């Protein structure tokens, strides 16, 4: 949680203030080492690296929120639909999910780039579409377990319909599972955005991006290795924090894991 909070604070700070200019090109100060004026040095174009990292944190946050939001909303809705109405509806939803799994985020980004050009929006849409089948499977599997519980039978006896049971009883009971999965997918979305930006398919200049910073630094590894270290370290710490947070939420929210922990302690 501390790592995630550090990332969120960096993203918020980058929107309000930066120690230097992440956009201004000044070749007279290119490849400077870290100093009091440029905390993490400057890149090959004389831009302040610390400022670019701060703005890159905001870009990764936006991409993660939109991409995971697309997958969470659409995937959960389809998963709940498949769990509540079996038969041909469930099979149709599962086949759509299987079809979406056949197109990785990078391939979708390449297809969207060919049609509309490279951009952060296309990257978010590609990652979001890739997240949909993940949430479909998680929501469907969790919801099917809830539908077998006695309180669902009681709700049916009271005359509640399928939609009402889904939103009043099923969705609240699977929300913790969806939250944990969203945390994991958030980390994967940041990795995917960095990879797409590295390939030139994500965030476009002059907006800073951690992945594109790595691309620009790869030809200067021997001359200025710190240029690759800073964005690489930012990606590693952010993804690590989100994965650890997801594990912690799973342990805290899953009563079965808590009961197993108590039994082992005894």
C-alpha positions in Angstrom: 0.0 0.0 0.0 2.9 2.4 0.7 4.3 1.7 -2.8 0.9 2.4 -4.4 0.4 5.5 -2.3 3.9 6.8 -3.4 2.9 6.2 -7.0 -0.5 8.0 -6.5 1.3 11.0 -4.8 3.8 11.2 -7.6 0.9 11.2 -10.2 -1.0 13.9 -8.2 2.2 16.0 -7.7 3.0 15.8 -11.4 -0.3 17.5 -12.3 0.3 20.4 -9.9 4.1 21.0 -10.0 7.3 19.6 -11.5 10.9 20.5 -10.6 11.7 21.4 -14.2 10.3 21.4 -17.7 9.4 17.9 -19.1 8.7 19.5 -22.6 11.3 22.2 -23.2 14.2 21.0 -25.4 17.6 22.5 -24.4 20.5 20.7 -26.0 23.0 22.8 -24.0 22.2 20.8 -20.9 21.6 17.4 -22.3 22.7 14.2 -20.4 23.5 16.1 -17.2 23.9 13.9 -14.1 21.7 14.3 -11.0 22.1 17.6 -9.3 20.3 20.1 -7.1 18.7 21.8 -10.2 17.9 18.5 -12.0 17.2 15.9 -9.4 17.5 12.9 -11.7 19.5 14.6 -14.4 18.4 15.4 -18.0 17.8 13.3 -21.1 19.3 13.5 -24.6 17.2 16.5 -25.4 17.9 18.4 -22.2 14.5 17.7 -20.6 14.2 17.2 -16.8 14.0 13.5 -16.1 12.3 13.9 -12.7 9.5 15.9 -14.2 9.0 13.4 -17.0 8.8 10.6 -14.4 6.1 12.5 -12.4 4.0 13.2 -15.5 4.6 9.6 -16.6 3.1 8.4 -13.3 -0.1 10.4 -14.1 -0.2 8.9 -17.6 0.0 5.3 -16.3 -2.7 6.1 -13.7 -5.1 7.3 -16.4 -4.4 4.4 -18.7 -4.9 1.9 -15.8 -8.1 3.5 -14.6 -9.7 3.6 -18.1 -8.4 0.2 -19.2 -9.4 -1.6 -16.0 -12.7 0.3 -15.9 -13.6 -0.9 -19.4 -12.8 -4.5 -18.5 -14.5 -4.3 -15.1 -17.8 -2.8 -16.2 -18.3 -4.7 -19.4 -16.7 -8.0 -18.2 -18.6 -8.1 -14.9 -21.9 -7.3 -16.6 -21.4 -10.2 -19.1 -20.2 -12.5 -16.4 -23.3 -11.8 -14.2 -25.5 -12.3 -17.3 -23.9 -15.7 -18.0 -24.2 -16.8 -14.4 -27.9 -15.8 -14.1 -29.2 -17.0 -17.4 -27.7 -20.4 -18.4 -28.1 -22.1 -21.7 -27.4 -20.4 -25.0 -26.9 -17.0 -23.3 -24.1 -18.3 -21.2 -22.5 -20.2 -24.1 -22.6 -17.0 -26.3 -20.9 -14.9 -23.6 -18.2 -17.6 -23.1 -17.6 -17.8 -26.8 -17.3 -14.0 -27.1 -14.8 -14.1 -24.2 -12.8 -16.8 -25.9 -12.7 -14.7 -29.1 -11.4 -11.7 -27.2 -8.7 -13.8 -25.5 -7.4 -14.7 -29.0 -6.4 -11.0 -29.6 -3.7 -9.9 -27.1 -3.4 -6.2 -26.2 -0.4 -5.7 -28.4 -2.2 -7.2 -31.5 -5.3 -5.1 -30.8 -3.1 -2.0 -30.4 -1.5 -2.7 -33.8 -4.9 -3.1 -35.4 -6.2 0.1 -33.9 -3.0 1.9 -34.9 -3.3 0.8 -38.5 -6.9 2.2 -38.5 -6.6 5.3 -36.4 -2.9 5.9 -35.7 -0.9 5.5 -32.5 -2.3 7.2 -29.4 -2.8 6.7 -25.7 -6.6 6.4 -26.3 -6.1 3.5 -28.7 -3.7 1.8 -26.2 -6.3 2.2 -23.4 -9.0 0.7 -25.6 -6.8 -2.2 -26.6 -5.9 -3.0 -23.0 -9.5 -2.5 -21.9 -10.8 -5.0 -24.5 -8.2 -7.5 -23.4 -9.4 -7.1 -19.8 -13.0 -7.9 -20.6 -12.8 -11.7 -20.9 -10.7 -11.8 -17.7 -13.5 -10.2 -15.7 -16.1 -12.3 -17.5 -14.6 -15.5 -16.3 -14.0 -14.2 -12.7 -17.5 -12.7 -12.4 -19.2 -15.8 -13.9 -17.3 -18.3 -11.7 -17.8 -16.3 -8.5 -21.5 -15.6 -9.3 -22.3 -19.2 -10.0 -21.1 -20.1 -6.5 -23.3 -17.4 -5.0 -26.4 -18.6 -7.0 -26.2 -22.0 -5.2 -26.5 -20.4 -1.7 -29.6 -20.7 0.4 -30.3 -17.0 0.7 -30.7 -16.9 -3.1 -33.3 -19.6 -2.9 -35.0 -17.5 -0.2 -34.9 -14.5 -2.4 -36.6 -16.5 -5.2 -39.3 -17.7 -2.8 -40.0 -14.0 -2.0 -40.7 -13.4 -5.6 -37.5 -11.5 -6.6 -36.5 -11.7 -10.3 -33.2 -12.6 -11.8 -32.0 -9.0 -12.3 -33.0 -7.9 -8.8 -31.3 -10.9 -7.2 -28.2 -10.3 -9.3 -27.8 -6.6 -8.2 -29.0 -7.0 -4.6 -27.4 -10.3 -3.6 -25.0 -11.7 -6.2 -23.0 -8.5 -7.1 -22.3 -7.4 -3.5 -21.0 -10.9 -2.6 -18.6 -11.1 -5.5 -17.4 -7.5 -5.2 -14.3 -8.4 -3.1 -13.2 -10.9 -5.7 -13.6 -8.3 -8.4 -11.7 -5.7 -6.4 -8.7 -8.1 -6.0 -8.8 -8.9 -9.7 -9.0 -5.2 -10.6 -5.8 -4.6 -8.6 -4.0 -7.3 -10.5 -5.3 -6.1 -13.9 -4.2 -2.6 -13.0 -0.6 -3.8 -12.6 -0.9 -5.6 -15.9 -2.4 -2.5 -17.6 0.6 -0.4 -16.5 3.0 -3.1 -17.9 1.0 -3.2 -21.2 1.0 0.5 -21.6 4.7 0.7 -21.0 5.2 -2.0 -23.6 3.0 -0.3 -26.1 4.7 3.0 -25.6 8.1 1.3 -25.9 6.9 0.0 -29.3 5.7 3.4 -30.3 2.0 2.4 -30.1 1.0 4.1 -26.9 1.4 7.6 -25.5 2.9 9.9 -28.2 5.3 12.8 -27.9 5.5 15.3 -26.3 3.6 13.6 -23.5 6.0 11.7 -21.2 5.6 8.0 -20.8 7.7 5.5 -18.8 7.8 3.1 -21.7 8.9 5.7 -24.2 11.5 6.9 -21.8 13.0 3.4 -21.9 12.9 3.5 -25.7 14.8 6.8 -25.8 17.3 5.6 -23.2 18.2 2.2 -24.8 20.7 3.7 -27.3 22.4 5.6 -24.4 22.9 2.7 -22.0 26.6 2.9 -21.9 26.8 6.7 -22.0 24.0 7.5 -19.5 22.7 4.3 -17.9 20.6 6.2 -15.3 18.2 7.3 -18.1 17.0 3.7 -18.3 17.2 3.0 -14.6 14.7 5.6 -13.4 11.7 4.7 -15.6 12.5 1.0 -15.2 12.6 1.3 -11.4 9.3 3.3 -11.5 7.6 0.5 -13.4 9.0 -2.2 -11.2 8.0 -0.5 -7.9 4.5 0.4 -9.1 3.7 -3.1 -10.5 5.2 -4.7 -7.4 3.1 -2.5 -5.1 -0.1 -3.2 -7.0 0.6 -7.0 -6.9 1.4 -7.0 -3.2 -1.7 -4.9 -2.5 -3.8 -7.4 -4.5 -2.4 -10.3 -2.5 -3.1 -8.4 0.8 -6.7 -7.6 -0.3 -7.2 -11.2 -1.2 -6.0 -12.4 2.1 -8.1 -9.8 4.0 -11.3 -10.2 2.0 -11.4 -14.0 1.4 -12.9 -15.6 4.5 -11.7 -19.0 3.4 -8.1 -17.9 3.4 -8.6 -16.3 6.8 -10.1 -19.5 8.3 -7.2 -21.5 6.9 -4.7 -19.1 8.5 -6.4 -19.4 11.9 -6.4 -23.2 11.6 -2.6 -23.2 10.8 -1.9 -20.9 13.7 -3.8 -23.2 16.0 
